[in-house]
Amino acid sequence: MKKAVILSSLVLACMPCVTPGLPAQSAPPAQPAPAQNQPGASQPAQPATGENPQQSADNGQFTIPVSVNEVYLEFVVTDKRGRFIRDLQQNQFALLDDHKAPAQVYSFTQQTNLPLRVGVLIDTSTSIRQRFQFEQQAATAFLLQIVRPQSDKAFVEGFDVTPDYRQDWTNNLDMLTAGIQGLRPGGGTALYDAVYSACRDKLLTARGQEPVRKAIVLVSDGDDNQSHAYLEDAIKECQRAETNIYAISTNVSPSRDRGDDILEKMASATGGKAFFPTRIEDMPNSFTEIQDELRSQYALVYKPADFKTDGAFRTIYLFCLDRRYTVRVREGYYAPKG
């Protein structure tokens, strides 16, 4: 068990409340943050603004400028029943970046209302043909509920043996609906290729002057039989794009199979969540849970300590001091190459 270390400059401490998928035993005790500023970390998806991060509200939208030497981190907190906990304070969390306490925490916000950038990826392979129409209807209803045309954007990608981008980034709900309805069932399943392509070609380029919340909503049985990329490739590309995967399994058999395990691994590694409806009719409930989560996240802006622009993967350990609650966050991020 790790000893608590109170960091007065950060109002954060380290306690043994473990985030799923992040083994606490591999993280050494946190060290007090140095008084002087250290070279900061870049958030690859955000350009430099030359400003210190500040939070403001404009028509209900939060704006948090993030400069090149800071990390923008989103996370959710749930209780043992999976209910979202939305009213915690900064001093109730502990954070380690690359096994070290951050040099400085700039901003902590609750229930952030940042613009969304959502990719909807729908498996159109032969294996899901019988339930495909119902999946289209559920995905359409989700986009109609989640996308706010004044601030959010989404794209639609179907996939069988190859990715099929039916609708590029847009805030037009009619075009998104047409994109989903235009998908048609095909042949094999290249799941890893589809996720890799979406992150590389769409989500890595979803940049702006302000942070956005990026997510992939993946509807599939998880059984890949055609990809050139590996599972690890798809996960790493999502981590580079700082994108959460929310997977909805279309396997409604009584027991979970290898495809379900794949979806769980992809979601866990990226800070998202996998859903396993027991009936195809329950799929809309999974979409509703995803919508609730995307509107129930905390946001933290901080400067890492001892940062190096070497392209290496930096692990993130975020814990809750109240052991009744669980924090779900991405496993880490890739530093830029200098």
C-alpha positions in Angstrom: 0.0 0.0 0.0 1.3 3.4 -0.9 1.7 6.1 1.6 -0.3 9.3 1.2 1.7 12.3 0.1 0.0 15.6 0.4 1.3 18.0 -2.3 0.4 21.5 -1.0 1.2 23.2 -4.3 -1.2 20.9 -6.2 -3.8 20.0 -3.5 -3.5 16.4 -4.7 -2.4 13.3 -2.8 -1.6 9.7 -3.6 -3.8 6.9 -2.2 -4.4 3.3 -3.1 -7.8 3.7 -4.8 -7.1 1.9 -8.1 -8.4 2.8 -11.5 -9.5 -0.2 -13.5 -6.8 -1.4 -15.9 -4.1 0.6 -14.0 -2.2 -1.7 -11.6 -1.3 0.3 -8.5 1.7 -1.9 -7.7 3.6 -0.7 -10.7 3.4 3.0 -9.7 6.1 4.2 -7.3 5.3 6.6 -4.5 4.7 10.2 -5.7 7.4 12.7 -5.2 6.6 16.3 -4.1 6.4 18.6 -7.1 9.5 20.8 -7.6 9.0 24.5 -6.9 10.5 25.6 -10.2 8.7 25.0 -13.5 9.9 22.0 -15.4 9.8 21.5 -19.2 6.2 20.7 -19.9 4.4 18.1 -21.8 2.6 18.6 -25.0 -0.9 17.5 -25.6 -0.4 16.3 -29.2 -4.0 17.2 -30.3 -3.8 20.8 -29.1 -1.7 23.6 -30.6 0.1 26.1 -28.5 -1.9 29.2 -27.5 0.8 31.1 -25.7 -1.6 31.7 -22.8 -2.0 30.2 -19.3 -5.1 28.0 -19.1 -8.1 29.8 -17.9 -11.7 28.7 -17.6 -14.5 30.9 -18.8 -18.1 30.3 -19.8 -19.7 31.6 -23.0 -23.4 30.7 -23.5 -22.9 27.7 -21.3 -19.8 26.4 -23.1 -16.6 26.1 -21.1 -13.4 27.3 -22.7 -10.1 26.1 -21.4 -7.1 27.3 -23.5 -4.3 24.8 -23.3 -0.7 25.7 -24.3 1.8 23.3 -25.8 3.5 22.4 -22.5 0.4 21.2 -20.7 -1.8 18.0 -20.7 -5.6 18.2 -20.8 -7.1 15.2 -19.1 -10.7 14.0 -18.9 -12.1 11.4 -16.5 -15.2 10.1 -14.9 -16.0 8.9 -11.4 -18.5 6.3 -10.5 -19.7 4.5 -7.4 -19.9 0.7 -7.0 -23.3 0.7 -8.8 -21.8 2.6 -11.8 -23.6 5.8 -11.0 -21.7 9.0 -11.9 -20.3 11.1 -9.1 -20.3 14.7 -10.2 -19.6 16.9 -7.2 -16.0 16.0 -6.1 -13.3 18.6 -5.5 -9.7 18.7 -6.7 -8.3 17.8 -3.3 -10.1 14.5 -3.4 -7.9 13.1 -6.2 -4.3 11.9 -6.6 -2.4 12.1 -9.9 0.9 10.6 -11.2 2.2 11.3 -14.7 5.0 8.9 -15.6 5.2 7.9 -11.9 5.8 11.5 -10.8 3.5 14.2 -9.3 2.8 16.9 -11.9 4.9 20.1 -11.6 1.7 22.2 -11.5 -2.1 21.9 -11.8 -3.6 24.8 -13.7 -7.3 23.9 -13.9 -9.9 21.5 -12.4 -13.5 21.6 -13.6 -16.6 19.5 -12.9 -19.2 18.4 -15.5 -17.4 20.1 -18.3 -19.5 21.1 -21.3 -16.8 21.0 -23.9 -17.5 20.6 -27.6 -17.7 17.0 -28.7 -16.0 15.3 -31.7 -17.6 11.9 -32.0 -16.9 9.2 -34.6 -19.7 6.6 -35.0 -18.2 3.4 -36.3 -20.7 0.7 -37.2 -19.7 -2.9 -38.1 -21.4 -3.7 -41.5 -19.9 -7.2 -41.9 -22.0 -10.3 -42.7 -22.0 -11.4 -39.1 -24.3 -8.6 -38.0 -26.7 -8.6 -41.0 -29.8 -9.8 -39.1 -29.6 -7.0 -36.5 -28.2 -4.3 -38.7 -31.3 -2.2 -39.2 -31.9 -2.0 -35.5 -28.3 -0.8 -35.0 -28.8 1.9 -37.6 -31.9 3.2 -35.8 -30.2 3.2 -32.4 -27.1 5.0 -33.7 -29.3 7.6 -35.5 -31.3 8.3 -32.3 -28.0 8.7 -30.4 -26.6 11.3 -32.8 -29.8 13.2 -32.8 -29.6 13.4 -29.0 -25.9 14.0 -28.4 -24.9 16.4 -31.2 -25.4 20.1 -30.5 -25.2 21.8 -33.9 -23.8 25.0 -32.4 -20.7 23.3 -30.9 -20.4 19.6 -31.7 -19.4 17.6 -34.8 -19.5 13.9 -35.7 -18.6 11.6 -38.6 -20.0 8.2 -39.7 -17.9 5.3 -40.7 -19.1 1.8 -41.6 -16.6 -1.1 -42.0 -16.4 -4.6 -43.3 -13.2 -5.5 -45.1 -12.4 -1.8 -45.6 -13.5 1.5 -43.8 -16.4 3.2 -45.5 -16.7 6.9 -44.6 -20.3 7.7 -45.3 -20.2 11.2 -43.7 -17.3 13.4 -42.9 -17.1 15.8 -39.9 -20.4 17.8 -39.8 -22.8 19.3 -37.3 -25.7 18.8 -39.8 -28.0 16.2 -38.2 -29.7 15.4 -41.5 -26.4 14.6 -43.2 -25.4 12.4 -40.3 -28.7 10.5 -40.4 -28.3 10.0 -44.1 -24.8 8.7 -43.6 -26.0 6.0 -41.1 -29.0 5.0 -43.2 -26.7 4.8 -46.3 -24.6 2.0 -44.7 -25.1 -1.5 -46.2 -24.0 -4.9 -44.8 -20.9 -6.4 -46.6 -18.4 -9.1 -46.1 -15.6 -9.8 -43.5 -14.6 -7.7 -40.5 -11.5 -5.4 -40.4 -12.2 -3.9 -37.0 -8.6 -2.9 -36.1 -8.1 -1.2 -39.5 -11.3 0.8 -39.1 -10.4 2.1 -35.6 -6.8 2.8 -36.7 -8.0 4.7 -39.8 -10.6 6.7 -37.8 -8.0 7.9 -35.3 -5.3 8.6 -37.9 -7.4 10.3 -40.5 -10.2 12.0 -38.5 -9.5 12.3 -34.8 -5.8 13.2 -34.9 -6.8 16.1 -37.1 -9.8 17.2 -35.0 -7.8 20.2 -33.7 -8.6 23.7 -32.7 -7.6 26.6 -30.5 -9.5 25.1 -27.6 -9.8 21.5 -26.2 -12.5 19.2 -27.5 -13.8 16.0 -26.1 -13.1 13.2 -28.6 -14.7 9.8 -28.6 -15.4 6.8 -30.8 -18.7 5.0 -30.4 -18.0 1.5 -31.8 -20.9 -0.9 -32.6 -19.5 -4.3 -33.4 -19.2 -8.0 -32.2 -15.4 -7.5 -31.9 -14.5 -10.4 -34.1 -11.8 -9.2 -36.5 -10.8 -11.5 -39.4 -9.5 -9.1 -42.1 -7.3 -6.4 -40.6 -3.8 -5.6 -41.6 -3.3 -3.7 -38.4 -3.1 -5.4 -35.0 -5.1 -4.7 -31.9 -2.2 -2.9 -30.3 -1.8 -0.7 -33.4 -5.5 0.4 -33.1 -5.2 1.1 -29.4 -1.9 3.1 -29.8 -3.4 5.2 -32.5 -6.4 6.0 -30.3 -4.0 7.0 -27.5 -2.1 9.3 -29.8 -5.4 10.9 -30.9 -6.4 11.1 -27.2 -9.7 9.5 -28.0 -12.0 7.4 -25.8 -13.6 4.3 -27.2 -17.1 3.4 -26.2 -17.9 0.0 -27.5 -21.3 -1.6 -27.8 -21.2 -5.3 -28.3 -23.7 -6.8 -30.8 -23.1 -10.3 -29.3 -26.3 -11.1 -27.5 -25.5 -14.7 -26.7 -25.6 -15.7 -23.0 -21.8 -15.9 -22.6 -19.1 -13.4 -23.6 -16.6 -14.5 -26.3 -13.2 -13.4 -27.7 -14.8 -10.5 -29.5 -16.3 -9.1 -26.3 -12.8 -9.3 -24.7 -11.4 -7.3 -27.6 -13.9 -4.6 -27.1 -13.3 -4.5 -23.4 -9.5 -4.1 -23.9 -9.9 -1.3 -26.5 -12.3 0.6 -24.2 -10.2 0.1 -21.0 -6.9 1.2 -22.6 -8.4 4.5 -23.9 -10.4 5.5 -20.9 -13.8 4.6 -22.4 -16.2 1.8 -21.6 -17.6 -1.4 -23.2 -21.3 -2.3 -23.0 -22.7 -5.8 -23.4 -26.5 -5.7 -23.9 -28.2 -9.0 -23.3 -30.8 -8.3 -26.0 -30.5 -6.3 -29.1 -33.5 -4.3 -28.0 -31.4 -3.0 -25.1 -28.8 -1.3 -27.3 -30.5 2.1 -27.0 -29.9 2.0 -23.3 -26.1 1.6 -24.0 -26.2 4.7 -26.2 -28.0 6.6 -23.4 -25.3 5.7 -20.9 -22.6 6.9 -23.3 -24.5 10.2 -23.7 -24.7 10.6 -20.0 -21.0 9.9 -19.5 -19.9 12.3 -22.2 -21.8 15.1 -20.3 -20.6 14.0 -16.8 -16.8 14.2 -17.0 -14.2 16.1 -15.0 -11.4 18.0 -16.7 -7.9 18.6 -15.4 -5.1 20.7 -17.0 -1.6 20.2 -15.7 2.1 20.5 -16.4 4.0 17.2 -16.1 7.4 17.0 -14.3 10.6 15.9 -16.0 9.1 15.8 -19.4 11.1 14.8 -22.5 10.1 15.3 -26.1 11.1 11.7 -27.0 7.8 10.3 -28.4 7.6 7.9 -25.5 4.4 6.7 -23.8 3.8 8.4 -20.5 1.5 6.5 -18.1 -1.2 8.3 -16.1 -2.4 7.1 -12.7 -5.4 9.0 -11.3 -7.0 7.9 -8.0 -9.8 8.9 -5.8 -9.2 9.4 -2.1 -12.7 8.2 -1.3 -12.4 4.4 -1.8 -16.1 4.1 -2.4 -15.5 5.6 -5.9 -13.7 4.5 -9.0 -11.9 6.8 -11.5 -11.9 5.8 -15.1 -9.2 7.5 -17.2 -7.0 6.7 -20.2 -3.8 4.7 -19.5 -1.6 7.5 -20.7 -0.5 9.5 -23.8 2.4 9.8 -26.2 4.8 12.7 -25.8 5.7 14.5 -29.0 9.0 14.1 -30.6 11.3 17.1 -30.3 
